Amino acid sequence: MKKKIFLYILCLVSICLVGCNQGKTTESTDNLKKVLQELFQPISDEEYQKFNDASSTPSWIEEKFKELMTKDAYDTFLETGTYQMMLLSYENGCNLKIEEMKIDEKKDYHEFNVKLQVSYKNGNSEKFEANGTAQFDDNGKVRYFTLNNMDKIIEMLKK
């Protein structure tokens, strides 16, 4: 009888732990989705002007990304200039639009694949896939983020 009660309690605890972990995974992937959505979304004339006028990181970049990332990940995001794709897109009259986003959970990280449509000011457009990896801290914030083919995205935006 004691064995059955112990097994019953053990099963309940296990189910609770799995449920709690699922919530963190959902929060993590939601944060990654937001980072990707903001990164591939056109910026406004006002945001571009604020960037040019600022002597430090403009507040709109902080508002879009800082709360979704750990301090180290955010600092790396700024240092590597990943956010500058948004500026390059604006300067060259390109619009990036996410058509599909897929995030796959691996053992210690997540892989993402984003299908984009790039529309140029001359009316032409083409499709492109961006991919990379991300890791999260215990609070679901992005603690590591990389785009594997950022150079190809930049090349497309300069066409």
Disulfide bonds with the S-S distance in Angstrom:
none
